[in-house]
Amino acid sequence: MFEKELIERIQQLNSHVTQLRNLLKEEQVSKRDEKPRRSFDHTKYARRHVFLHVVISIDLRSNLCEGLGIFIPEGHQPKSSSSDLKDEIRYPYLLNKVLPPGIRAVAWAPVHDKLSSRFDCKHRTYHYYFPKADLNIDTMKVASQSLIGEHDFRNLCKMDVGNGVVQFTRRIIDIQIEAIDEDTTSSYAMYRLKLVGQAFLWVRCIVAVLFLVGQGKEEPTIVQELLDVGRNPRKPQYGMASELPLNLFTCSYPEEDCKWIYDTESLRFVISDYQKLWTESNVKATMIGEMLNCLEQLPVESKMENQIKGLLMGAERKTYIPLLKRPTCESLEERIEHFAKRKRIEVVDDTETT
């Protein structure tokens, strides 16, 4: 009986191998029949330097022969003499059809070819979302106000000296911690940290320290201490907050340099797309919320408010060590000397380098 089963099994495997070989042959034939893709020749088209409302400056193909940001390659013969923006390519409409679901172009703007969406940005607005949990929001607000103004953020950043970044002075214009939900008594109430600043900011480091203040592990004055690089030239070792709730919400440019152009059909597509995303996320949140409502009615030793635990990086210490008593990283000067000796960096004094 065993021999008969073995023979049947071998026959089945042989049949399966034959099927796989046939599939491979079909795939090879289809590949041979495919026409080779031609590389796109940009020299045959006019180009336009534009900003996209996703913090991008890019050169794209243009239908027009003249206008702000238009560049005509040498020897190119325009097919159209139009300079009317109504005849221009619908950039957001086309791009949104091929961009990943989490990235959408809302608008575009023709700009001078020397303008950069990064270096010519007047200010950036960051949002960081988090639940109230067991946080003392009032003490977080007090601590956050010390960040306003121009400071050296070397103790509130990830020092990327290896890439030549040696300047960590930034200016924060405003910072607010605002309730999103009306009921702020619940530990599930959502809050938003809104931070407006010039240049790139290390929001995740800032939030990590504010969370420690909100948990009562640090005094609000810790922010001032960390900004005082004379007294504290070395960054204490601590983990950043999660990147999940961080959103570079808006970037602002001078009105005379950047006038956004919106496409109604494209906007409707984006809104519809994000409504679907909102539905999926909110349904999941509601389902989990109802499960928690039931679970929290069961007998537990004490009330649990661990909602921000998932936003804190690194292992939680059993015994908390205050930031200023922790081991520290190398000072900025030591790191510069280290990389300069290895000739791994060309020092760049650039407040915009990230």
Buried (B, 14 or more C-beta within 10 A) or exposed (E): EEEEEEEEEEEEEEEEEEEEEEEEEEEEEEEEEEEEEEEEEEEEBBBBBBBBBBEBBBEBEBBBBEBBBBEBEEEBEBEEEBEEEEEBBBBBBBBBEEBEEEEBBBBBBBBEBEBEBBEBBEBBBBBBBBBBBBBBBEBBBBBBBBBBEEBBBBBBBEBBBEEBBBBBEBBBBEBEBEEEEEEEEEBBBBBBBBBBBBBBBBBBBBBBBBBBBBBEBBBBEBBBBBBEBEEBBBBBEBEBBBEEBBEBBBBEBEEEBBEEBEBEEBBEBBEEEEEEEEEEEEEEEEEEEEEEEEEEEEEEEEEBBEBBEEBBEEEEEEEEEEBEEEEBBBBBEEBBEBBBEEEEBEEEEEBBBE
